[in-house]
Amino acid sequence: MKLTLGDIADRFDLTLQGDHSVSVTGIAKLDEAGPSELTFLFNSSYRKELAACKAAAVVISESDAKGCPLPCLLSKQPRLSWAQIATLFDDRPVADGRHQATAIVDESAEVGENVTLAANVVIEAGAKIGSSCWIGPGCVIGAGTILGKDCRLYANVSLYHSVVLGNGVIVHSGAVIGADGFGFEPSAGGLVKIPQIYGVVIGDDVEIGAGTTIDRGALNATEIGNGTKLDNQVQVGHGTRIGEGTAISGCTAIAGSTIIGNYCLIGGAVGIIDNLTITDRVEVTAKSLVSQSITESGRYSSGTGLMSGNEWKRNIVGFKQLAELVRRVRKLERAAKRTANGSH
């Protein structure tokens, strides 16, 4: 795609300092952009790199633009402008209404207009696919599953039966949605499987990363709210409910029947045990263990900070003695209190 700086400024309501007619054919990093590419300055500490930058123009904040040697597109939020402008150069396949010959669609399934079905797609009985969806190679859509319009499923996505996706949902390769929750009850004869009879309900504009798994529920559906984003290899346990606009980073594991509020930020490799409630606007930093409910918004962490291996070994010895040290401190406090009372 070939655009001018004027086209981009008008489309995204940016102020241009420079020639409106300059052509742009792509976007790139500050230190790699060529004369026909647009670049971005997100952090003032990299401003010194502008002197050697060869880009056609830079998207930049007004405060950083003073003295800039390049044409500037002024933005109050350069990172947001990056996200918006990048859509103009996104070359991912679009829905074109083609159905590959190897796609298998049950006669009772309903497929909307302009839906792309790639090779070896399987759509089972009673499924409904909304208009302009793009279903990648090897995807399986189970019986009674419903997709809204403009959904995109990349290769080898598996949607079990009775799963519901809203409009504009993106699911990346290898994700599994609607597998059985991990529910078993001990008995004299061994572990008895608890049927997971409820499905998964996913709202509009949700994105689900590669290899992520979202289990179905036993007593209620697993739910993901509008606009929530799950990174790669996230595990969402059965019956969990996640609110709107929440972002969960890779390798986080959420046990069953947990409730996570709106606009939360969950870092990578976080563990969240079952049957907890996390309120709205909570941030949990990477590799934390959430072992109790969080009832107040804010930033939460657990675990130890990074340190050298030798220092960690010395400190962990003290950590193992912490309970004994607390006991001794309390004993000393009681003795001090008795002494103080006796002196009066």
C-alpha positions as CSV (number, residue, x, y, z in Angstrom):
1,M,0.0,0.0,0.0
2,K,1.2,3.5,-0.9
3,L,-0.1,6.5,1.1
4,T,1.0,10.1,1.6
5,L,1.8,11.7,4.9
6,G,-1.2,13.9,4.2
7,D,-3.5,10.8,3.8
8,I,-2.3,9.4,7.2
9,A,-2.6,12.7,9.0
10,D,-6.2,13.2,7.8
11,R,-7.2,9.6,8.5
12,F,-6.0,9.6,12.1
13,D,-6.5,13.3,12.9
14,L,-2.7,14.0,13.4
15,T,-1.0,17.3,12.9
16,L,1.7,17.1,10.1
17,Q,4.8,19.2,10.2
18,G,6.2,18.6,6.7
19,D,5.3,17.9,3.1
20,H,1.8,16.4,2.7
21,S,2.7,14.8,-0.6
22,V,5.6,12.5,0.7
23,S,4.8,8.9,0.0
24,V,4.9,6.1,2.6
25,T,4.9,2.4,1.7
26,G,5.5,0.9,5.2
27,I,6.5,1.3,8.8
28,A,9.7,0.4,10.6
29,K,11.9,0.9,13.7
30,L,13.8,4.2,14.3
31,D,17.1,2.6,13.4
32,E,15.9,0.6,10.4
33,A,13.4,2.8,8.6
34,G,14.1,3.8,5.1
35,P,13.2,6.9,3.0
36,S,9.7,5.6,2.2
37,E,8.8,4.3,5.6
38,L,7.2,5.8,8.7
39,T,8.7,5.4,12.1
40,F,7.7,6.1,15.7
41,L,9.2,7.6,18.8
42,F,7.6,6.2,22.0
43,N,10.2,7.1,24.6
44,S,12.1,10.4,24.9
45,S,15.3,8.6,25.9
46,Y,15.6,7.5,22.2
47,R,15.2,11.0,20.8
48,K,19.0,11.1,20.0
49,E,18.5,8.4,17.4
50,L,16.4,10.9,15.3
51,A,19.6,12.5,14.0
52,A,20.6,9.4,12.1
53,C,17.1,8.2,11.2
54,K,16.4,8.0,7.4
55,A,12.6,7.6,7.7
56,A,10.1,9.6,5.6
57,A,8.6,10.9,8.8
58,V,8.2,10.1,12.5
59,V,5.1,9.9,14.7
60,I,6.0,11.7,17.8
61,S,4.7,13.7,20.7
62,E,4.6,17.5,20.5
63,S,7.1,17.8,23.3
64,D,9.6,15.5,21.6
65,A,9.1,17.1,18.2
66,K,11.0,20.3,18.9
67,G,14.2,20.4,16.7
68,C,13.3,17.1,15.1
69,P,15.2,16.8,11.8
70,L,12.4,14.7,10.2
71,P,8.9,15.6,9.1
72,C,6.6,14.9,12.1
73,L,3.1,13.6,12.7
74,L,2.2,14.9,16.1
75,S,0.3,12.5,18.4
76,K,-0.8,12.7,22.0
77,Q,-0.4,9.0,22.2
78,P,2.3,7.8,19.7
79,R,1.9,4.1,20.7
80,L,-1.9,4.3,20.0
81,S,-1.2,6.0,16.7
82,W,1.2,3.2,15.8
83,A,-1.5,0.6,16.5
84,Q,-3.9,2.5,14.3
85,I,-1.5,3.3,11.4
86,A,-0.2,-0.3,11.3
87,T,-3.6,-1.6,10.3
88,L,-3.1,0.2,6.9
89,F,-0.1,-2.1,6.2
90,D,-1.5,-5.4,7.6
91,D,-1.4,-8.0,4.9
92,R,-3.2,-10.9,6.6
93,P,-5.7,-12.8,4.4
94,V,-9.2,-11.4,4.4
95,A,-12.5,-13.3,4.1
96,D,-13.3,-13.8,0.5
97,G,-16.2,-16.3,0.5
98,R,-14.1,-19.2,-0.8
99,H,-14.6,-22.8,0.5
100,Q,-11.8,-25.3,-0.1
101,A,-12.9,-28.6,-1.5
102,T,-11.5,-30.5,1.5
103,A,-13.7,-28.5,4.0
104,I,-16.4,-30.6,5.6
105,V,-19.6,-28.8,6.6
106,D,-22.5,-30.7,8.2
107,E,-25.7,-30.2,6.2
108,S,-27.4,-28.8,9.4
109,A,-24.7,-26.2,9.9
110,E,-25.3,-22.6,8.9
111,V,-22.5,-20.6,7.2
112,G,-23.0,-16.9,6.6
113,E,-22.1,-14.8,3.6
114,N,-18.5,-14.1,2.6
115,V,-17.1,-16.8,4.9
116,T,-13.7,-18.3,4.0
117,L,-13.2,-22.0,4.8
118,A,-9.6,-23.1,4.3
119,A,-8.4,-26.7,3.7
120,N,-9.6,-29.5,6.0
121,V,-11.9,-27.4,8.1
122,V,-14.6,-29.4,9.9
123,I,-17.9,-27.8,10.9
124,E,-20.2,-30.1,12.9
125,A,-24.0,-30.4,13.2
126,G,-25.9,-27.3,14.2
127,A,-23.0,-24.9,14.2
128,K,-23.6,-21.4,13.0
129,I,-20.9,-19.2,11.4
130,G,-21.5,-15.5,11.1
131,S,-20.8,-13.4,8.0
132,S,-17.2,-12.6,6.9
133,C,-15.5,-15.0,9.2
134,W,-12.1,-16.4,8.2
135,I,-11.6,-20.1,9.3
136,G,-8.0,-21.3,8.8
137,P,-6.7,-24.7,7.8
138,G,-7.5,-27.7,10.0
139,C,-9.9,-25.9,12.3
140,V,-12.7,-27.9,14.0
141,I,-15.9,-26.2,15.0
142,G,-18.0,-28.5,17.2
143,A,-21.7,-29.2,17.3
144,G,-24.0,-26.3,18.2
145,T,-21.1,-23.9,18.4
146,I,-21.8,-20.3,17.3
147,L,-19.5,-17.7,15.8
148,G,-20.5,-14.0,15.4
149,K,-19.5,-12.0,12.3
150,D,-15.9,-11.1,11.4
151,C,-14.3,-13.8,13.5
152,R,-10.8,-15.1,12.6
153,L,-9.6,-18.6,13.5
154,Y,-6.0,-19.4,12.6
155,A,-4.8,-22.9,11.7
156,N,-5.7,-25.9,13.9
157,V,-8.0,-24.1,16.3
158,S,-10.4,-26.5,18.1
159,L,-13.8,-25.2,19.3
160,Y,-15.7,-28.0,21.2
161,H,-19.5,-28.2,21.2
162,S,-21.7,-25.5,22.6
163,V,-19.1,-22.7,22.4
164,V,-20.2,-19.2,21.6
165,L,-17.9,-16.5,20.1
166,G,-19.1,-12.9,19.7
167,N,-18.2,-10.6,16.9
168,G,-14.7,-9.8,15.8
169,V,-13.1,-12.6,17.9
170,I,-9.5,-13.6,16.9
171,V,-8.3,-17.1,18.0
172,H,-4.7,-18.0,17.2
173,S,-3.3,-21.4,16.1
174,G,-3.5,-24.3,18.4
175,A,-6.0,-22.8,20.9
176,V,-8.5,-25.2,22.4
177,I,-11.8,-23.7,23.6
178,G,-14.4,-25.8,25.4
179,A,-12.4,-28.8,26.5
180,D,-13.5,-30.5,29.7
181,G,-12.7,-28.8,32.9
182,F,-10.4,-30.7,35.3
183,G,-13.1,-32.1,37.6
184,F,-12.9,-35.4,39.4
185,E,-14.3,-36.6,42.7
186,P,-12.5,-39.3,44.8
187,S,-14.4,-42.5,45.5
188,A,-13.5,-46.0,46.8
189,G,-13.1,-47.1,43.2
190,G,-10.9,-44.2,42.1
191,L,-11.5,-40.7,40.6
192,V,-15.0,-40.2,39.2
193,K,-15.2,-37.7,36.4
194,I,-17.6,-34.8,36.9
195,P,-19.4,-34.1,33.6
196,Q,-18.7,-30.6,32.3
197,I,-22.1,-29.8,30.9
198,Y,-21.9,-26.1,30.4
199,G,-20.0,-24.4,27.5
200,V,-17.8,-21.3,27.0
201,V,-19.2,-17.9,26.1
202,I,-16.8,-15.3,24.7
203,G,-17.7,-11.7,24.1
204,D,-17.0,-9.3,21.2
205,D,-13.5,-8.2,20.2
206,V,-11.7,-10.8,22.3
207,E,-8.3,-12.1,21.2
208,I,-7.0,-15.5,22.3
209,G,-3.3,-16.4,21.9
210,A,-1.7,-19.5,20.3
211,G,-1.9,-22.6,22.4
212,T,-4.3,-21.1,25.0
213,T,-6.9,-23.3,26.5
214,I,-10.3,-22.3,27.9
215,D,-12.2,-25.1,29.7
216,R,-15.9,-25.5,29.8
217,G,-17.8,-25.5,33.1
218,A,-19.6,-28.1,35.2
219,L,-22.1,-25.8,37.0
220,N,-21.9,-22.6,34.9
221,A,-20.4,-21.5,31.6
222,T,-16.9,-20.2,31.4
223,E,-17.2,-16.5,30.3
224,I,-14.8,-14.0,28.8
225,G,-16.0,-10.4,28.6
226,N,-15.9,-8.0,25.7
227,G,-12.5,-6.7,24.6
228,T,-10.4,-9.0,26.8
229,K,-7.1,-10.2,25.5
230,L,-5.4,-13.5,26.4
231,D,-1.8,-14.1,25.4
232,N,-0.2,-17.4,24.3
233,Q,-0.4,-20.5,26.4
234,V,-2.9,-19.1,29.0
235,Q,-4.9,-21.7,30.9
236,V,-8.5,-20.7,31.9
237,G,-10.1,-23.2,34.3
238,H,-13.7,-24.4,34.2
239,G,-16.4,-22.0,35.2
240,T,-14.1,-19.0,35.4
241,R,-15.5,-15.6,34.6
242,I,-13.3,-12.8,33.3
243,G,-14.6,-9.3,32.8
244,E,-14.3,-6.7,30.0
245,G,-11.0,-5.1,28.9
246,T,-8.7,-7.4,30.9
247,A,-5.3,-8.4,29.5
248,I,-3.6,-11.7,30.6
249,S,0.0,-12.4,29.7
250,G,1.5,-15.7,28.5
251,C,1.8,-18.8,30.6
252,T,-0.7,-17.6,33.3
253,A,-2.8,-20.4,34.8
254,I,-6.2,-19.6,36.3
255,A,-7.9,-22.4,38.3
256,G,-11.6,-23.1,38.1
257,S,-14.5,-21.0,39.4
258,T,-12.4,-17.8,39.7
259,I,-13.9,-14.4,39.0
260,I,-11.7,-11.7,37.5
261,G,-13.0,-8.2,37.1
262,N,-12.9,-5.6,34.4
263,Y,-9.7,-3.8,33.1
264,C,-7.3,-6.0,35.1
265,L,-3.7,-6.6,34.0
266,I,-2.3,-10.0,34.8
267,G,1.4,-10.5,34.2
268,G,3.2,-13.6,32.7
269,A,3.4,-16.9,34.5
270,V,1.0,-15.8,37.2
271,G,-0.8,-18.6,39.1
272,I,-4.4,-18.0,40.4
273,I,-5.9,-20.6,42.6
274,D,-9.6,-21.6,42.4
275,N,-12.7,-20.0,43.7
276,L,-11.2,-16.5,44.2
277,T,-12.6,-13.1,43.3
278,I,-10.3,-10.4,41.9
279,T,-12.0,-7.0,41.7
280,D,-11.8,-4.5,38.8
281,R,-8.6,-2.7,37.8
282,V,-6.2,-4.9,39.6
283,E,-2.6,-5.4,38.3
284,V,-0.8,-8.6,39.2
285,T,2.9,-8.6,38.4
286,A,4.7,-11.5,36.6
287,K,5.2,-14.8,38.4
288,S,3.0,-13.9,41.3
289,L,0.8,-16.5,43.1
290,V,-2.7,-15.2,43.9
291,S,-3.7,-17.3,46.8
292,Q,-6.5,-15.2,48.2
293,S,-9.2,-12.9,46.8
294,I,-8.3,-9.3,46.0
295,T,-11.0,-6.9,47.0
296,E,-9.3,-3.5,46.4
297,S,-8.0,-2.1,43.1
298,G,-4.2,-1.7,42.8
299,R,-0.9,-3.4,42.0
300,Y,-0.1,-6.7,43.7
301,S,3.0,-8.9,43.7
302,S,4.3,-12.0,45.4
303,G,7.6,-14.0,45.4
304,T,11.1,-12.7,45.8
305,G,12.8,-10.1,43.6
306,L,15.7,-11.0,41.3
307,M,19.1,-11.3,42.9
308,S,22.3,-13.2,42.4
309,G,22.2,-17.0,43.0
310,N,24.5,-16.9,46.0
311,E,22.6,-14.0,47.6
312,W,19.3,-15.9,47.0
313,K,20.7,-19.0,48.7
314,R,21.7,-17.0,51.8
315,N,18.4,-15.2,51.9
316,I,16.3,-18.4,51.5
317,V,18.0,-19.8,54.6
318,G,16.6,-16.8,56.5
319,F,13.2,-17.2,54.9
320,K,13.0,-20.8,56.2
321,Q,13.7,-19.5,59.7
322,L,11.1,-16.7,59.4
323,A,8.4,-18.4,61.4
324,E,10.8,-19.2,64.3
325,L,12.1,-15.6,64.2
326,V,8.5,-14.2,64.4
327,R,7.9,-16.5,67.4
328,R,11.0,-15.3,69.1
329,V,10.2,-11.6,68.4
330,R,6.7,-12.1,69.9
331,K,8.2,-13.7,73.0
332,L,10.6,-10.8,73.4
333,E,7.8,-8.3,73.0
334,R,5.7,-10.1,75.7
335,A,8.7,-10.1,78.0
336,A,9.4,-6.4,77.3
337,K,5.7,-5.6,78.0
338,R,5.8,-7.4,81.3
339,T,9.0,-5.6,82.3
340,A,7.4,-2.2,81.3
341,N,4.3,-3.0,83.4
342,G,6.4,-4.1,86.3
343,S,8.3,-0.8,86.3
344,H,5.1,1.1,86.9
